[in-house]
Amino acid sequence: MLITYTVLRHIKRNLISEHFRYPAKIKEGYYCTPLDPGFSIEIYDSAIKDYEFPRGTFWKSDEARPLIQCMINGL
């Protein structure tokens, strides 16, 4: 018996999708899966360097302060 699994990942915001090496795309209302092998989840090294928690450069910025406060306050 052959079992196959399908994994579907879509990120609506281009701001996040730009950090993936092979992002999926929506074209004319259709989900277009990448033709590259794998799960399309490979993230650029630069994105990991910037956003890895808590060492990434983003988490040391003023922009991250409200997010950190939410995590501290449990919101």
PyMOL commands that set and color helices and strands:
alter all, ss='L'
color gray80, all
select helices_A, chain A and resi 14-17+45-51+57-60+62-73
alter helices_A, ss='H'
color red, helices_A
select strands_A, chain A and resi 25-27+30-32
alter strands_A, ss='S'
color yellow, strands_A
deselect
rebuild
show_as cartoon
